[in-house]
């Protein structure tokens, strides 16, 4: 995946006292407690439970160049947007899932016009502006015309690794994604930032602490988690940095 390396994204060191302050809001392991919004999240407003990602963060997470995201979201170019950001200038969690599906189609040499047509047909069929993020995506498309000329079985085979790693809410839309073991993106936790699974601990924070010289064992102890969880966070961030 393409993203700026951690070395290029150096940030001021977070000291032990700051980590200890973070520990109390970061170490919840039960999903119920982990999904309780922080004060910072409450300040953002109702959008927080839908996830909030600017173009730079979306590019870092998905490995999609910013120029392509700008074109797909209608910021540049003359073609209609493939994805209209739900939050105006920022993407929602459903947008992130949709972008990941569209990028998978691109890697399979599906033309953008076909991806756009599939999205539009399925939006009408399923009844949502985010059909690629909806649980009904895998429920069968019916006997109508092939969306964008795509065969249902082929489409689902290509996108199944992404779809299988999602969990959906009562509205049918995805709200949780586990892209790698022990890491989740939960729209209801830290505004959807990647965190160690079942916690509020951002993987980027872990990488910054270790990158600043702290030992993984010390970071794990400060947060009250295992070194294996720290290692999983580091592996995820290394994956983004490729």
Secondary structure, 3 states (H helix, E strand, C coil): CCCCCCHHHCCCCCCHHHHHHHHHHHCCCCHHHHCCCCHHHHHHCHHHHHCCECHHHHHHHHCCCHHHHHHHCCCCCCCCCCCCCCCCCCECHHHHHHHHHHHHHHHCCCCHHHHHHHHHHHHHHHCCCCHHHEHHHHCCCCCCCCHHHCCHHHHHHHHHHHHCCEEECCCCEEEEEEEECCEEEECCCHHHCEEECCCCCEHHHHHHHHHCCCCHHHHHHHHCCCHHHHHHHHHHHHHHCC
